[in-house]
Amino acid sequence: MLVGSNDAKAAGEYAQRRYERGLRSWRAKNRRLFAIFFGPLALTGAIVLVLGGHAFAWCAGAVSGISLGAWITLREEPPFYIERWLQGAEGERKTAKALKPLQRSGLLHVVHDIQTRYGNYDHVVVSEAGVFLLETKNLNGIVVRRDGVPHLLRWHDPDAHAPLKRIRSHVLSAAVQLKHDIEQRTGHCPWVQAVIVFWADFPEGIAEHGRCVYVHGTRLRAWLEGQQSKMSAASAERIASAIRRW
């Protein structure tokens, strides 16, 4: 049995930082516009509310409340490409939570959010069953595979679907790079298994295509527990220690 695990870096930290940076930029860029558009309405409504009669006060309160509500709503709702980073961070935290029981039991080591020259590794799992690179996808819709390629279908518009063509090649490429990086630091590394973790409706639950495994987040723990041992606990500890030092 492996002993110890590493959770020093929180899952989703990279995506969370990207979201917060984008949100700050969105607010700074639009702060003046929001103030010019909504400020006079809110201020006028507040003045009339204080000085006007009952009817005027009611209308003024409505205008002021709507203006302030719209201001706050727009301020907190950046464009989708910024919001997507928050969605990604939330998905990575779900994956980390799913892995936590196995960490506590000592069955595996997990390192989250490893920065690389070309982005980051969401989660790297090391156990006697090998090394696993986990890429989390937190999606809104239903994931189905067509000719092996996952497609995202929208709940309320089944005819609208987007092929997720690049995620498999991206994760496989990252797995090869991770294997190379580990070999440089330890002199040895087994094949790194690429795994895409879906937090979305995924009817298949678990599927494999071309050295890449797709698994629903709720089934990740059981799938990892079912993997057969391929190396000693000492080798797994050595690899995990090397990854932590990054």
C-alpha positions as CSV (number, residue, x, y, z in Angstrom):
1,M,0.0,0.0,0.0
2,L,1.2,3.5,-0.8
3,V,1.6,5.9,2.1
4,G,1.1,9.6,2.0
5,S,-0.3,11.9,-0.7
6,N,0.1,15.5,-1.8
7,D,-2.6,18.1,-2.1
8,A,-0.5,21.2,-1.5
9,K,-1.9,22.9,-4.6
10,A,-5.6,23.2,-4.8
11,A,-7.4,21.7,-7.7
12,G,-8.6,24.3,-10.2
13,E,-6.2,26.9,-9.0
14,Y,-4.9,27.8,-12.5
15,A,-8.5,28.1,-13.9
16,Q,-9.7,30.1,-10.9
17,R,-6.8,32.6,-11.3
18,R,-7.6,32.9,-15.0
19,Y,-11.3,33.6,-14.2
20,E,-10.5,36.1,-11.5
21,R,-8.0,38.0,-13.7
22,G,-10.6,38.1,-16.6
23,L,-13.3,39.2,-14.2
24,R,-11.2,42.1,-12.9
25,S,-10.4,43.1,-16.5
26,W,-14.1,43.0,-17.5
27,R,-15.1,45.1,-14.5
28,A,-12.3,47.7,-15.1
29,K,-13.1,48.0,-18.8
30,N,-16.9,48.5,-18.2
31,R,-16.9,50.3,-14.9
32,R,-17.2,53.7,-16.4
33,L,-19.8,52.6,-18.9
34,F,-22.0,51.1,-16.2
35,A,-21.6,54.2,-14.0
36,I,-22.6,56.5,-16.9
37,F,-25.6,54.5,-17.9
38,F,-27.0,53.3,-14.6
39,G,-25.6,55.9,-12.2
40,P,-27.9,58.8,-13.1
41,L,-31.0,56.5,-13.1
42,A,-30.2,55.1,-9.7
43,L,-29.3,58.6,-8.3
44,T,-32.4,60.3,-9.7
45,G,-34.6,57.5,-8.3
46,A,-33.1,57.9,-4.9
47,I,-33.6,61.7,-4.9
48,V,-37.2,61.4,-6.0
49,L,-37.8,58.7,-3.4
50,V,-36.7,61.1,-0.7
51,L,-38.4,64.3,-1.9
52,G,-41.4,63.1,-3.9
53,G,-44.9,62.1,-3.0
54,H,-46.1,58.6,-2.5
55,A,-46.7,57.7,-6.1
56,F,-43.5,59.4,-7.3
57,A,-41.6,57.7,-4.5
58,W,-42.9,54.2,-5.5
59,C,-41.9,54.8,-9.1
60,A,-38.6,56.2,-8.1
61,G,-37.9,53.3,-5.9
62,A,-38.7,50.9,-8.7
63,V,-36.4,52.8,-11.1
64,S,-33.6,52.9,-8.6
65,G,-33.9,49.3,-7.7
66,I,-34.0,48.1,-11.3
67,S,-31.0,50.2,-12.2
68,L,-28.9,49.0,-9.3
69,G,-29.9,45.4,-9.9
70,A,-29.0,45.6,-13.6
71,W,-25.7,47.3,-12.7
72,I,-24.7,44.5,-10.2
73,T,-25.9,41.7,-12.5
74,L,-23.9,43.0,-15.5
75,R,-20.9,43.6,-13.3
76,E,-20.9,40.0,-12.0
77,E,-21.6,38.3,-15.4
78,P,-18.6,38.6,-17.6
79,P,-18.5,37.2,-21.2
80,F,-18.7,33.4,-21.5
81,Y,-15.1,32.9,-22.3
82,I,-14.2,34.3,-18.9
83,E,-17.1,32.5,-17.1
84,R,-15.8,29.3,-18.6
85,W,-12.6,29.4,-16.5
86,L,-14.8,29.4,-13.3
87,Q,-16.7,26.5,-14.7
88,G,-13.5,24.7,-15.3
89,A,-12.2,25.4,-11.8
90,E,-15.4,24.1,-10.3
91,G,-15.1,20.9,-12.3
92,E,-11.5,20.3,-11.2
93,R,-12.6,20.7,-7.6
94,K,-15.2,18.0,-8.1
95,T,-12.5,15.7,-9.5
96,A,-10.3,16.4,-6.5
97,K,-13.2,15.6,-4.2
98,A,-13.8,12.3,-6.0
99,L,-10.1,11.4,-5.5
100,K,-9.9,12.4,-1.9
101,P,-11.1,9.0,-0.4
102,L,-8.4,7.2,-2.3
103,Q,-5.8,9.6,-1.1
104,R,-6.8,9.3,2.5
105,S,-6.7,5.5,2.2
106,G,-3.1,5.7,0.9
107,L,-3.9,3.9,-2.4
108,L,-2.6,6.7,-4.6
109,H,-0.8,10.0,-4.7
110,V,-2.4,13.0,-6.4
111,V,-0.9,16.3,-7.4
112,H,-3.2,19.0,-8.7
113,D,-2.6,21.9,-11.1
114,I,1.0,21.4,-12.3
115,Q,2.2,24.3,-14.4
116,T,4.0,23.5,-17.6
117,R,5.5,25.5,-20.5
118,Y,2.3,25.0,-22.5
119,G,-0.4,25.3,-19.9
120,N,-1.1,23.0,-16.9
121,Y,-1.8,19.4,-16.0
122,D,-5.2,19.3,-14.1
123,H,-4.4,16.2,-12.0
124,V,-1.6,13.7,-12.0
125,V,-2.4,10.4,-10.2
126,V,0.3,7.9,-9.2
127,S,-0.3,4.5,-7.8
128,E,1.0,0.9,-8.1
129,A,-1.3,0.7,-11.2
130,G,0.8,3.4,-13.0
131,V,0.6,7.1,-13.8
132,F,-2.6,8.7,-14.9
133,L,-3.0,12.2,-16.3
134,L,-6.5,13.4,-15.7
135,E,-8.1,16.2,-17.7
136,T,-11.4,17.5,-16.2
137,K,-14.2,18.7,-18.5
138,N,-17.1,20.4,-16.7
139,L,-19.7,20.7,-19.4
140,N,-23.4,21.7,-19.7
141,G,-25.2,19.1,-21.8
142,I,-25.0,15.4,-22.8
143,V,-21.7,13.8,-24.0
144,V,-22.2,11.1,-26.6
145,R,-19.6,9.5,-28.8
146,R,-19.9,9.3,-32.6
147,D,-17.2,7.2,-34.4
148,G,-15.2,7.5,-31.2
149,V,-15.3,11.3,-31.1
150,P,-17.2,12.8,-28.1
151,H,-19.9,15.3,-29.0
152,L,-21.7,17.7,-26.7
153,L,-25.4,17.8,-27.1
154,R,-27.5,20.6,-25.5
155,W,-30.3,19.6,-23.2
156,H,-33.0,21.8,-24.7
157,D,-31.8,21.6,-28.3
158,P,-30.7,18.0,-29.2
159,D,-30.0,19.0,-32.8
160,A,-27.4,21.5,-31.6
161,H,-24.2,19.5,-31.0
162,A,-20.5,20.4,-30.9
163,P,-17.8,17.8,-31.6
164,L,-15.1,17.8,-29.0
165,K,-12.4,16.9,-31.5
166,R,-9.3,18.3,-29.8
167,I,-9.6,17.1,-26.3
168,R,-8.3,13.6,-27.0
169,S,-5.3,14.6,-29.0
170,H,-4.5,17.3,-26.4
171,V,-4.6,15.0,-23.5
172,L,-2.6,12.2,-25.3
173,S,0.1,14.8,-26.3
174,A,0.2,16.0,-22.7
175,A,0.5,12.4,-21.4
176,V,3.5,11.8,-23.7
177,Q,5.1,15.1,-22.4
178,L,4.5,14.1,-18.8
179,K,6.1,10.7,-19.4
180,H,9.1,12.4,-20.9
181,D,9.3,14.9,-17.9
182,I,9.1,12.1,-15.4
183,E,11.8,10.0,-17.2
184,Q,14.2,13.0,-17.1
185,R,13.8,13.3,-13.3
186,T,13.7,9.7,-12.3
187,G,15.2,7.7,-15.2
188,H,12.1,5.6,-15.6
189,C,8.4,6.0,-16.1
190,P,5.7,3.6,-17.3
191,W,3.2,4.6,-19.9
192,V,1.1,7.6,-18.7
193,Q,-2.6,6.8,-19.1
194,A,-4.6,9.8,-20.5
195,V,-8.0,10.1,-18.8
196,I,-10.7,12.6,-19.6
197,V,-13.1,13.1,-16.7
198,F,-16.5,14.4,-17.7
199,W,-18.8,16.3,-15.3
200,A,-21.8,16.2,-17.5
201,D,-24.4,13.7,-18.6
202,F,-22.3,10.8,-20.0
203,P,-24.6,7.8,-20.6
204,E,-21.7,5.4,-21.4
205,G,-20.1,6.1,-18.0
206,I,-16.7,4.7,-19.1
207,A,-15.3,4.3,-22.6
208,E,-11.9,3.9,-24.2
209,H,-10.7,5.1,-27.6
210,G,-7.2,5.0,-28.9
211,R,-5.3,4.9,-25.6
212,C,-7.6,7.5,-24.1
213,V,-10.2,6.7,-21.4
214,Y,-13.4,8.7,-20.9
215,V,-15.0,8.4,-17.5
216,H,-17.8,10.1,-15.7
217,G,-16.6,11.8,-12.6
218,T,-18.9,9.7,-10.3
219,R,-17.3,6.5,-11.6
220,L,-13.7,7.7,-11.5
221,R,-12.9,6.3,-8.0
222,A,-14.2,2.8,-8.9
223,W,-12.4,2.8,-12.2
224,L,-9.1,3.7,-10.5
225,E,-9.6,1.1,-7.8
226,G,-10.1,-1.5,-10.5
227,Q,-6.7,-0.9,-12.2
228,Q,-4.2,-3.7,-11.8
229,S,-0.8,-3.1,-10.3
230,K,2.1,-2.5,-12.7
231,M,4.9,-1.4,-10.4
232,S,6.1,-1.5,-6.8
233,A,5.0,0.9,-4.1
234,A,8.6,2.2,-3.9
235,S,8.6,3.1,-7.7
236,A,5.3,4.8,-7.3
237,E,6.6,6.8,-4.3
238,R,9.7,7.8,-6.2
239,I,7.7,9.1,-9.2
240,A,5.2,10.9,-7.0
241,S,8.0,12.6,-5.1
242,A,9.6,13.8,-8.3
243,I,6.3,15.3,-9.4
244,R,5.7,17.0,-6.1
245,R,9.1,18.7,-6.4
246,W,8.0,20.5,-9.6
